[in-house]
Amino acid sequence: MFHVKLPGHDAMARGADESQAARRVKLPRREVERPLRQVTKRLLLALMVLFTTVMIVYLDREGYHDNANDNVDFLDCVYYATVTLSTTGYGDIVPYSDSARLMNILLITPLRVLFLIILVGTTLEVLTERTREEWRLNRWRNQLRDHTIVVGFGTKGRSALQTLLATGLKKESVVIVDPSAKVIDVANSEGFTGVIGDATRSDVLLRAEIHKARKIIIATQRDDTAVLVTLTARQLNKGAKIVAAVREEENAPLLKQSGADSVITSASAAGRLLGLSLLSPSAGAVMEDLIQQGSGLDLLERPVTRAEAGRSVRETEDLVVSVLRGHRLLAYDDPHASPLQLTDRVIVIQRAAPPAATLGPAE
């Protein structure tokens, strides 16, 4: 999908576009009360203010004058409190004593203001909501650095996040990009920031602050979409690590040419695991355990420690599978893998640590 931007847009149009783009970024929100519960609470609070005003007037009713019969009873107190709090003020009942006028100044006037605030509270919330959201969005943009972007919050994207969260990744440093508003609502409910839009468009990825991202996971439903997203993402961020998933193995080279550092073929990987499980169910169970981060055994990459430098791969505390030396990946039995160097990184199998965060089951 290509978009051509023609010159000639005025400042008002640009401002409208920026405002619309801001509303497409959805930050996770705290759970709010239901509208009916909020209205009920405000109604009860308004009645409490009204009752308090009635009692203040009733206790000092001798200081009030009724133009109708010069006698102020309880019903007159309720009437006076109602018209006073609603700022109607017909003037048929008025305070004339010093104490009654002092109470109007010190107590009834603040109660009138409080009553009006309660009544227009919903309107005030609507007026301030946009300002509050823009402030939160600006603060989020200023604080966001070296984050992880996940394009597609389906089964693959959620499973990838499960692995990352199990290794200590914070939800605050994750941004979900998906064209479905309902999917982004689900991501928000789980504590993730979401961006609604087509990730093949550069303006959508820029809302996710892609130029400041460190890692990008592309888990779209279609291979052609994954290619376009990878091309756009690599153009906007030359240094980020991009990992993409494709359904068909024949599309993997195209993803790498588009700028992906690693490409996972989901259909082939699942097929190999099925075949291994058929030949050896136990071996299949071990492989499945290895790719499920945070339980049983974990397969991970770490740097060589000073104590391990100069030793053989078989003398390390963890079970070394491969050695990453520069851009070369050496098998554990490669003669050049030993001795280990301090600049090496090793892929090891070790017992899983307790998970630092969890994510709901994949859908």
Number of C-alpha atoms within 10 A of each C-alpha: 7 7 7 5 7 6 6 7 9 8 9 9 11 11 11 11 11 12 12 11 16 16 15 17 22 21 23 18 13 9 7 7 9 8 10 9 10 12 16 11 13 18 14 11 16 20 13 13 19 21 14 16 24 22 15 18 25 21 12 16 20 17 17 23 18 16 12 9 7 11 13 21 14 14 11 18 21 18 13 26 25 18 14 20 22 14 13 10 14 10 13 10 20 16 20 12 14 10 14 20 16 12 15 19 11 10 14 24 16 13 19 21 13 15 21 15 15 19 16 10 14 15 12 12 11 10 11 11 12 12 11 12 16 14 12 13 17 12 11 14 14 10 9 16 15 15 22 27 24 26 27 24 27 16 14 21 20 21 20 19 21 22 19 20 20 21 18 12 17 16 19 15 16 24 28 25 27 23 16 14 15 11 18 27 19 14 23 19 15 15 18 22 25 29 29 24 20 19 26 20 16 19 14 21 23 15 20 27 20 25 19 18 21 16 18 24 23 28 27 25 16 12 19 14 18 26 26 16 26 27 19 18 26 19 14 17 18 11 13 21 17 23 20 26 27 25 17 14 16 10 17 21 11 16 26 18 12 19 21 26 14 14 19 17 17 15 13 14 13 11 12 12 17 14 13 16 17 12 11 11 14 12 14 18 13 14 17 14 16 20 14 19 24 24 15 14 19 19 20 17 16 12 15 20 15 12 9 17 17 14 14 15 24 14 14 16 10 14 16 22 18 19 28 19 17 9 6 8 15 17 16 20 14 12 9 12 20 18 15 23 19 15 13 16 19 25 21 19 16 16 13 18 14 12 16 13 16 16 15 9 9 14 10
